[in-house]
Amino acid sequence: QTPSNEYIDGMLREAPGSINFTMYLTLMGEKMGGTDPERDILDAFEALAAPASSSDSTAGANANAAGADGMPPAAMPVDDLRALMTSMGDRFLDAEVDVMLKGVPVDEAGCVRFRDLVRVIKTGEC
């Protein structure tokens, strides 16, 4: 099947810069893999971990929440992430969370860095 010029132009607009072979492979991998761009996934995890407006939110209790500098959280305790993923929105099963976290490093404080998690989701490697 030959893609339309509009489809190709749309893909070119998605590139953050000039298209070299590496960028081409990245764009094609995203299209073929059917996943969101890495930045979108990272933003979603940061939003999940950010303090919520209600005081009874699990995410609001996160010690890694955005500080006075306004920067989004970069990590969260793996147990808190599991609790959120199995209790909010389209709830994951524990087995699905296990698959998602497989290969993601957990630091000495028991936290998962979102960049590491997204890298494993997108590439299968950390």
Chimera marker file (.cmm) of the C-alpha trace (Angstrom):
<marker_set name="trace">
<marker id="1" x="0.000" y="0.000" z="0.000" r="1" g="1" b="0" radius="0.5"/>
<marker id="2" x="1.384" y="3.406" z="-0.978" r="1" g="1" b="0" radius="0.5"/>
<marker id="3" x="0.875" y="6.154" z="1.642" r="1" g="1" b="0" radius="0.5"/>
<marker id="4" x="-0.673" y="9.441" z="0.562" r="1" g="1" b="0" radius="0.5"/>
<marker id="5" x="1.381" y="12.636" z="0.407" r="1" g="1" b="0" radius="0.5"/>
<marker id="6" x="-0.734" y="14.016" z="3.278" r="1" g="1" b="0" radius="0.5"/>
<marker id="7" x="0.173" y="11.030" z="5.446" r="1" g="1" b="0" radius="0.5"/>
<marker id="8" x="3.887" y="11.453" z="4.699" r="1" g="1" b="0" radius="0.5"/>
<marker id="9" x="3.708" y="15.214" z="5.337" r="1" g="1" b="0" radius="0.5"/>
<marker id="10" x="2.036" y="14.523" z="8.677" r="1" g="1" b="0" radius="0.5"/>
<marker id="11" x="4.805" y="12.135" z="9.674" r="1" g="1" b="0" radius="0.5"/>
<marker id="12" x="7.450" y="14.678" z="8.683" r="1" g="1" b="0" radius="0.5"/>
<marker id="13" x="5.778" y="17.294" z="10.901" r="1" g="1" b="0" radius="0.5"/>
<marker id="14" x="6.062" y="14.891" z="13.862" r="1" g="1" b="0" radius="0.5"/>
<marker id="15" x="9.863" y="14.892" z="13.644" r="1" g="1" b="0" radius="0.5"/>
<marker id="16" x="11.526" y="17.244" z="16.126" r="1" g="1" b="0" radius="0.5"/>
<marker id="17" x="14.200" y="18.158" z="13.549" r="1" g="1" b="0" radius="0.5"/>
<marker id="18" x="15.742" y="17.025" z="10.328" r="1" g="1" b="0" radius="0.5"/>
<marker id="19" x="15.152" y="13.446" z="9.274" r="1" g="1" b="0" radius="0.5"/>
<marker id="20" x="18.218" y="11.235" z="9.264" r="1" g="1" b="0" radius="0.5"/>
<marker id="21" x="18.202" y="7.461" z="9.214" r="1" g="1" b="0" radius="0.5"/>
<marker id="22" x="17.995" y="7.195" z="13.019" r="1" g="1" b="0" radius="0.5"/>
<marker id="23" x="15.047" y="9.597" z="13.164" r="1" g="1" b="0" radius="0.5"/>
<marker id="24" x="13.372" y="7.696" z="10.317" r="1" g="1" b="0" radius="0.5"/>
<marker id="25" x="13.710" y="4.432" z="12.236" r="1" g="1" b="0" radius="0.5"/>
<marker id="26" x="12.329" y="6.069" z="15.386" r="1" g="1" b="0" radius="0.5"/>
<marker id="27" x="9.306" y="7.484" z="13.560" r="1" g="1" b="0" radius="0.5"/>
<marker id="28" x="8.621" y="4.205" z="11.778" r="1" g="1" b="0" radius="0.5"/>
<marker id="29" x="9.031" y="2.258" z="15.005" r="1" g="1" b="0" radius="0.5"/>
<marker id="30" x="6.449" y="4.461" z="16.696" r="1" g="1" b="0" radius="0.5"/>
<marker id="31" x="4.026" y="4.038" z="13.801" r="1" g="1" b="0" radius="0.5"/>
<marker id="32" x="4.566" y="0.293" z="13.571" r="1" g="1" b="0" radius="0.5"/>
<marker id="33" x="4.557" y="-0.240" z="17.335" r="1" g="1" b="0" radius="0.5"/>
<marker id="34" x="1.382" y="1.728" z="17.824" r="1" g="1" b="0" radius="0.5"/>
<marker id="35" x="2.638" y="3.466" z="20.963" r="1" g="1" b="0" radius="0.5"/>
<marker id="36" x="2.632" y="7.107" z="21.915" r="1" g="1" b="0" radius="0.5"/>
<marker id="37" x="5.790" y="9.200" z="21.597" r="1" g="1" b="0" radius="0.5"/>
<marker id="38" x="8.188" y="8.844" z="24.539" r="1" g="1" b="0" radius="0.5"/>
<marker id="39" x="7.541" y="12.424" z="25.728" r="1" g="1" b="0" radius="0.5"/>
<marker id="40" x="3.775" y="11.813" z="25.897" r="1" g="1" b="0" radius="0.5"/>
<marker id="41" x="4.229" y="8.666" z="27.991" r="1" g="1" b="0" radius="0.5"/>
<marker id="42" x="6.688" y="10.448" z="30.292" r="1" g="1" b="0" radius="0.5"/>
<marker id="43" x="4.272" y="13.375" z="30.711" r="1" g="1" b="0" radius="0.5"/>
<marker id="44" x="1.495" y="10.937" z="31.622" r="1" g="1" b="0" radius="0.5"/>
<marker id="45" x="3.555" y="9.299" z="34.382" r="1" g="1" b="0" radius="0.5"/>
<marker id="46" x="4.644" y="12.697" z="35.710" r="1" g="1" b="0" radius="0.5"/>
<marker id="47" x="1.005" y="13.829" z="35.801" r="1" g="1" b="0" radius="0.5"/>
<marker id="48" x="0.015" y="10.611" z="37.568" r="1" g="1" b="0" radius="0.5"/>
<marker id="49" x="2.596" y="11.267" z="40.290" r="1" g="1" b="0" radius="0.5"/>
<marker id="50" x="1.918" y="14.994" z="40.666" r="1" g="1" b="0" radius="0.5"/>
<marker id="51" x="-0.049" y="16.086" z="43.717" r="1" g="1" b="0" radius="0.5"/>
<marker id="52" x="-3.781" y="15.995" z="43.156" r="1" g="1" b="0" radius="0.5"/>
<marker id="53" x="-6.176" y="18.661" z="44.373" r="1" g="1" b="0" radius="0.5"/>
<marker id="54" x="-7.919" y="16.322" z="46.815" r="1" g="1" b="0" radius="0.5"/>
<marker id="55" x="-6.202" y="15.547" z="50.103" r="1" g="1" b="0" radius="0.5"/>
<marker id="56" x="-7.128" y="11.842" z="50.032" r="1" g="1" b="0" radius="0.5"/>
<marker id="57" x="-5.202" y="11.098" z="46.832" r="1" g="1" b="0" radius="0.5"/>
<marker id="58" x="-2.488" y="8.461" z="46.872" r="1" g="1" b="0" radius="0.5"/>
<marker id="59" x="-0.518" y="10.489" z="44.348" r="1" g="1" b="0" radius="0.5"/>
<marker id="60" x="-0.742" y="13.565" z="46.557" r="1" g="1" b="0" radius="0.5"/>
<marker id="61" x="1.105" y="11.692" z="49.286" r="1" g="1" b="0" radius="0.5"/>
<marker id="62" x="4.024" y="10.915" z="46.971" r="1" g="1" b="0" radius="0.5"/>
<marker id="63" x="7.311" y="12.048" z="48.476" r="1" g="1" b="0" radius="0.5"/>
<marker id="64" x="8.669" y="12.700" z="44.986" r="1" g="1" b="0" radius="0.5"/>
<marker id="65" x="5.922" y="15.159" z="44.037" r="1" g="1" b="0" radius="0.5"/>
<marker id="66" x="6.777" y="18.471" z="42.420" r="1" g="1" b="0" radius="0.5"/>
<marker id="67" x="8.580" y="20.775" z="44.782" r="1" g="1" b="0" radius="0.5"/>
<marker id="68" x="8.795" y="24.525" z="45.128" r="1" g="1" b="0" radius="0.5"/>
<marker id="69" x="10.707" y="24.672" z="41.831" r="1" g="1" b="0" radius="0.5"/>
<marker id="70" x="7.577" y="23.443" z="40.045" r="1" g="1" b="0" radius="0.5"/>
<marker id="71" x="9.457" y="20.613" z="38.335" r="1" g="1" b="0" radius="0.5"/>
<marker id="72" x="7.396" y="17.471" z="37.767" r="1" g="1" b="0" radius="0.5"/>
<marker id="73" x="8.310" y="14.388" z="39.772" r="1" g="1" b="0" radius="0.5"/>
<marker id="74" x="10.968" y="12.229" z="38.154" r="1" g="1" b="0" radius="0.5"/>
<marker id="75" x="10.278" y="9.067" z="40.141" r="1" g="1" b="0" radius="0.5"/>
<marker id="76" x="7.915" y="7.453" z="42.585" r="1" g="1" b="0" radius="0.5"/>
<marker id="77" x="7.980" y="4.480" z="44.943" r="1" g="1" b="0" radius="0.5"/>
<marker id="78" x="7.291" y="1.290" z="43.015" r="1" g="1" b="0" radius="0.5"/>
<marker id="79" x="4.576" y="0.278" z="45.511" r="1" g="1" b="0" radius="0.5"/>
<marker id="80" x="2.781" y="3.624" z="45.011" r="1" g="1" b="0" radius="0.5"/>
<marker id="81" x="3.001" y="3.242" z="41.226" r="1" g="1" b="0" radius="0.5"/>
<marker id="82" x="1.552" y="-0.256" z="41.464" r="1" g="1" b="0" radius="0.5"/>
<marker id="83" x="-1.290" y="0.981" z="43.690" r="1" g="1" b="0" radius="0.5"/>
<marker id="84" x="-2.151" y="3.761" z="41.234" r="1" g="1" b="0" radius="0.5"/>
<marker id="85" x="-1.955" y="1.536" z="38.160" r="1" g="1" b="0" radius="0.5"/>
<marker id="86" x="-4.286" y="-1.047" z="39.711" r="1" g="1" b="0" radius="0.5"/>
<marker id="87" x="-6.821" y="1.394" z="41.161" r="1" g="1" b="0" radius="0.5"/>
<marker id="88" x="-7.266" y="4.313" z="38.733" r="1" g="1" b="0" radius="0.5"/>
<marker id="89" x="-8.650" y="4.732" z="35.224" r="1" g="1" b="0" radius="0.5"/>
<marker id="90" x="-8.273" y="1.636" z="33.070" r="1" g="1" b="0" radius="0.5"/>
<marker id="91" x="-7.120" y="-0.527" z="35.958" r="1" g="1" b="0" radius="0.5"/>
<marker id="92" x="-4.219" y="-2.869" z="35.330" r="1" g="1" b="0" radius="0.5"/>
<marker id="93" x="-4.103" y="-6.337" z="36.837" r="1" g="1" b="0" radius="0.5"/>
<marker id="94" x="-1.141" y="-7.065" z="39.118" r="1" g="1" b="0" radius="0.5"/>
<marker id="95" x="0.228" y="-9.414" z="36.452" r="1" g="1" b="0" radius="0.5"/>
<marker id="96" x="0.068" y="-6.602" z="33.864" r="1" g="1" b="0" radius="0.5"/>
<marker id="97" x="1.953" y="-4.262" z="36.202" r="1" g="1" b="0" radius="0.5"/>
<marker id="98" x="4.547" y="-7.009" z="36.714" r="1" g="1" b="0" radius="0.5"/>
<marker id="99" x="5.060" y="-7.160" z="32.938" r="1" g="1" b="0" radius="0.5"/>
<marker id="100" x="5.272" y="-3.363" z="32.700" r="1" g="1" b="0" radius="0.5"/>
<marker id="101" x="7.883" y="-3.191" z="35.472" r="1" g="1" b="0" radius="0.5"/>
<marker id="102" x="9.950" y="-6.137" z="34.267" r="1" g="1" b="0" radius="0.5"/>
<marker id="103" x="13.493" y="-4.918" z="33.658" r="1" g="1" b="0" radius="0.5"/>
<marker id="104" x="12.909" y="-1.464" z="35.147" r="1" g="1" b="0" radius="0.5"/>
<marker id="105" x="15.572" y="-0.642" z="37.737" r="1" g="1" b="0" radius="0.5"/>
<marker id="106" x="14.394" y="0.236" z="41.240" r="1" g="1" b="0" radius="0.5"/>
<marker id="107" x="16.745" y="2.471" z="43.223" r="1" g="1" b="0" radius="0.5"/>
<marker id="108" x="17.872" y="1.940" z="46.824" r="1" g="1" b="0" radius="0.5"/>
<marker id="109" x="14.900" y="3.981" z="48.072" r="1" g="1" b="0" radius="0.5"/>
<marker id="110" x="12.472" y="1.647" z="46.265" r="1" g="1" b="0" radius="0.5"/>
<marker id="111" x="11.638" y="4.195" z="43.556" r="1" g="1" b="0" radius="0.5"/>
<marker id="112" x="11.222" y="3.831" z="39.809" r="1" g="1" b="0" radius="0.5"/>
<marker id="113" x="12.550" y="6.639" z="37.623" r="1" g="1" b="0" radius="0.5"/>
<marker id="114" x="9.949" y="7.502" z="34.984" r="1" g="1" b="0" radius="0.5"/>
<marker id="115" x="12.583" y="7.881" z="32.234" r="1" g="1" b="0" radius="0.5"/>
<marker id="116" x="13.749" y="4.315" z="32.876" r="1" g="1" b="0" radius="0.5"/>
<marker id="117" x="10.166" y="3.037" z="32.883" r="1" g="1" b="0" radius="0.5"/>
<marker id="118" x="9.338" y="4.780" z="29.593" r="1" g="1" b="0" radius="0.5"/>
<marker id="119" x="12.541" y="3.497" z="27.995" r="1" g="1" b="0" radius="0.5"/>
<marker id="120" x="11.591" y="-0.085" z="28.904" r="1" g="1" b="0" radius="0.5"/>
<marker id="121" x="8.022" y="0.425" z="27.646" r="1" g="1" b="0" radius="0.5"/>
<marker id="122" x="9.252" y="1.848" z="24.314" r="1" g="1" b="0" radius="0.5"/>
<marker id="123" x="12.284" y="-0.351" z="23.644" r="1" g="1" b="0" radius="0.5"/>
<marker id="124" x="12.123" y="-3.312" z="26.010" r="1" g="1" b="0" radius="0.5"/>
<marker id="125" x="15.544" y="-2.298" z="27.360" r="1" g="1" b="0" radius="0.5"/>
<marker id="126" x="16.791" y="0.056" z="30.019" r="1" g="1" b="0" radius="0.5"/>
<link id1="1" id2="2" r="1" g="1" b="0" radius="0.2"/>
<link id1="2" id2="3" r="1" g="1" b="0" radius="0.2"/>
<link id1="3" id2="4" r="1" g="1" b="0" radius="0.2"/>
<link id1="4" id2="5" r="1" g="1" b="0" radius="0.2"/>
<link id1="5" id2="6" r="1" g="1" b="0" radius="0.2"/>
<link id1="6" id2="7" r="1" g="1" b="0" radius="0.2"/>
<link id1="7" id2="8" r="1" g="1" b="0" radius="0.2"/>
<link id1="8" id2="9" r="1" g="1" b="0" radius="0.2"/>
<link id1="9" id2="10" r="1" g="1" b="0" radius="0.2"/>
<link id1="10" id2="11" r="1" g="1" b="0" radius="0.2"/>
<link id1="11" id2="12" r="1" g="1" b="0" radius="0.2"/>
<link id1="12" id2="13" r="1" g="1" b="0" radius="0.2"/>
<link id1="13" id2="14" r="1" g="1" b="0" radius="0.2"/>
<link id1="14" id2="15" r="1" g="1" b="0" radius="0.2"/>
<link id1="15" id2="16" r="1" g="1" b="0" radius="0.2"/>
<link id1="16" id2="17" r="1" g="1" b="0" radius="0.2"/>
<link id1="17" id2="18" r="1" g="1" b="0" radius="0.2"/>
<link id1="18" id2="19" r="1" g="1" b="0" radius="0.2"/>
<link id1="19" id2="20" r="1" g="1" b="0" radius="0.2"/>
<link id1="20" id2="21" r="1" g="1" b="0" radius="0.2"/>
<link id1="21" id2="22" r="1" g="1" b="0" radius="0.2"/>
<link id1="22" id2="23" r="1" g="1" b="0" radius="0.2"/>
<link id1="23" id2="24" r="1" g="1" b="0" radius="0.2"/>
<link id1="24" id2="25" r="1" g="1" b="0" radius="0.2"/>
<link id1="25" id2="26" r="1" g="1" b="0" radius="0.2"/>
<link id1="26" id2="27" r="1" g="1" b="0" radius="0.2"/>
<link id1="27" id2="28" r="1" g="1" b="0" radius="0.2"/>
<link id1="28" id2="29" r="1" g="1" b="0" radius="0.2"/>
<link id1="29" id2="30" r="1" g="1" b="0" radius="0.2"/>
<link id1="30" id2="31" r="1" g="1" b="0" radius="0.2"/>
<link id1="31" id2="32" r="1" g="1" b="0" radius="0.2"/>
<link id1="32" id2="33" r="1" g="1" b="0" radius="0.2"/>
<link id1="33" id2="34" r="1" g="1" b="0" radius="0.2"/>
<link id1="34" id2="35" r="1" g="1" b="0" radius="0.2"/>
<link id1="35" id2="36" r="1" g="1" b="0" radius="0.2"/>
<link id1="36" id2="37" r="1" g="1" b="0" radius="0.2"/>
<link id1="37" id2="38" r="1" g="1" b="0" radius="0.2"/>
<link id1="38" id2="39" r="1" g="1" b="0" radius="0.2"/>
<link id1="39" id2="40" r="1" g="1" b="0" radius="0.2"/>
<link id1="40" id2="41" r="1" g="1" b="0" radius="0.2"/>
<link id1="41" id2="42" r="1" g="1" b="0" radius="0.2"/>
<link id1="42" id2="43" r="1" g="1" b="0" radius="0.2"/>
<link id1="43" id2="44" r="1" g="1" b="0" radius="0.2"/>
<link id1="44" id2="45" r="1" g="1" b="0" radius="0.2"/>
<link id1="45" id2="46" r="1" g="1" b="0" radius="0.2"/>
<link id1="46" id2="47" r="1" g="1" b="0" radius="0.2"/>
<link id1="47" id2="48" r="1" g="1" b="0" radius="0.2"/>
<link id1="48" id2="49" r="1" g="1" b="0" radius="0.2"/>
<link id1="49" id2="50" r="1" g="1" b="0" radius="0.2"/>
<link id1="50" id2="51" r="1" g="1" b="0" radius="0.2"/>
<link id1="51" id2="52" r="1" g="1" b="0" radius="0.2"/>
<link id1="52" id2="53" r="1" g="1" b="0" radius="0.2"/>
<link id1="53" id2="54" r="1" g="1" b="0" radius="0.2"/>
<link id1="54" id2="55" r="1" g="1" b="0" radius="0.2"/>
<link id1="55" id2="56" r="1" g="1" b="0" radius="0.2"/>
<link id1="56" id2="57" r="1" g="1" b="0" radius="0.2"/>
<link id1="57" id2="58" r="1" g="1" b="0" radius="0.2"/>
<link id1="58" id2="59" r="1" g="1" b="0" radius="0.2"/>
<link id1="59" id2="60" r="1" g="1" b="0" radius="0.2"/>
<link id1="60" id2="61" r="1" g="1" b="0" radius="0.2"/>
<link id1="61" id2="62" r="1" g="1" b="0" radius="0.2"/>
<link id1="62" id2="63" r="1" g="1" b="0" radius="0.2"/>
<link id1="63" id2="64" r="1" g="1" b="0" radius="0.2"/>
<link id1="64" id2="65" r="1" g="1" b="0" radius="0.2"/>
<link id1="65" id2="66" r="1" g="1" b="0" radius="0.2"/>
<link id1="66" id2="67" r="1" g="1" b="0" radius="0.2"/>
<link id1="67" id2="68" r="1" g="1" b="0" radius="0.2"/>
<link id1="68" id2="69" r="1" g="1" b="0" radius="0.2"/>
<link id1="69" id2="70" r="1" g="1" b="0" radius="0.2"/>
<link id1="70" id2="71" r="1" g="1" b="0" radius="0.2"/>
<link id1="71" id2="72" r="1" g="1" b="0" radius="0.2"/>
<link id1="72" id2="73" r="1" g="1" b="0" radius="0.2"/>
<link id1="73" id2="74" r="1" g="1" b="0" radius="0.2"/>
<link id1="74" id2="75" r="1" g="1" b="0" radius="0.2"/>
<link id1="75" id2="76" r="1" g="1" b="0" radius="0.2"/>
<link id1="76" id2="77" r="1" g="1" b="0" radius="0.2"/>
<link id1="77" id2="78" r="1" g="1" b="0" radius="0.2"/>
<link id1="78" id2="79" r="1" g="1" b="0" radius="0.2"/>
<link id1="79" id2="80" r="1" g="1" b="0" radius="0.2"/>
<link id1="80" id2="81" r="1" g="1" b="0" radius="0.2"/>
<link id1="81" id2="82" r="1" g="1" b="0" radius="0.2"/>
<link id1="82" id2="83" r="1" g="1" b="0" radius="0.2"/>
<link id1="83" id2="84" r="1" g="1" b="0" radius="0.2"/>
<link id1="84" id2="85" r="1" g="1" b="0" radius="0.2"/>
<link id1="85" id2="86" r="1" g="1" b="0" radius="0.2"/>
<link id1="86" id2="87" r="1" g="1" b="0" radius="0.2"/>
<link id1="87" id2="88" r="1" g="1" b="0" radius="0.2"/>
<link id1="88" id2="89" r="1" g="1" b="0" radius="0.2"/>
<link id1="89" id2="90" r="1" g="1" b="0" radius="0.2"/>
<link id1="90" id2="91" r="1" g="1" b="0" radius="0.2"/>
<link id1="91" id2="92" r="1" g="1" b="0" radius="0.2"/>
<link id1="92" id2="93" r="1" g="1" b="0" radius="0.2"/>
<link id1="93" id2="94" r="1" g="1" b="0" radius="0.2"/>
<link id1="94" id2="95" r="1" g="1" b="0" radius="0.2"/>
<link id1="95" id2="96" r="1" g="1" b="0" radius="0.2"/>
<link id1="96" id2="97" r="1" g="1" b="0" radius="0.2"/>
<link id1="97" id2="98" r="1" g="1" b="0" radius="0.2"/>
<link id1="98" id2="99" r="1" g="1" b="0" radius="0.2"/>
<link id1="99" id2="100" r="1" g="1" b="0" radius="0.2"/>
<link id1="100" id2="101" r="1" g="1" b="0" radius="0.2"/>
<link id1="101" id2="102" r="1" g="1" b="0" radius="0.2"/>
<link id1="102" id2="103" r="1" g="1" b="0" radius="0.2"/>
<link id1="103" id2="104" r="1" g="1" b="0" radius="0.2"/>
<link id1="104" id2="105" r="1" g="1" b="0" radius="0.2"/>
<link id1="105" id2="106" r="1" g="1" b="0" radius="0.2"/>
<link id1="106" id2="107" r="1" g="1" b="0" radius="0.2"/>
<link id1="107" id2="108" r="1" g="1" b="0" radius="0.2"/>
<link id1="108" id2="109" r="1" g="1" b="0" radius="0.2"/>
<link id1="109" id2="110" r="1" g="1" b="0" radius="0.2"/>
<link id1="110" id2="111" r="1" g="1" b="0" radius="0.2"/>
<link id1="111" id2="112" r="1" g="1" b="0" radius="0.2"/>
<link id1="112" id2="113" r="1" g="1" b="0" radius="0.2"/>
<link id1="113" id2="114" r="1" g="1" b="0" radius="0.2"/>
<link id1="114" id2="115" r="1" g="1" b="0" radius="0.2"/>
<link id1="115" id2="116" r="1" g="1" b="0" radius="0.2"/>
<link id1="116" id2="117" r="1" g="1" b="0" radius="0.2"/>
<link id1="117" id2="118" r="1" g="1" b="0" radius="0.2"/>
<link id1="118" id2="119" r="1" g="1" b="0" radius="0.2"/>
<link id1="119" id2="120" r="1" g="1" b="0" radius="0.2"/>
<link id1="120" id2="121" r="1" g="1" b="0" radius="0.2"/>
<link id1="121" id2="122" r="1" g="1" b="0" radius="0.2"/>
<link id1="122" id2="123" r="1" g="1" b="0" radius="0.2"/>
<link id1="123" id2="124" r="1" g="1" b="0" radius="0.2"/>
<link id1="124" id2="125" r="1" g="1" b="0" radius="0.2"/>
<link id1="125" id2="126" r="1" g="1" b="0" radius="0.2"/>
</marker_set>
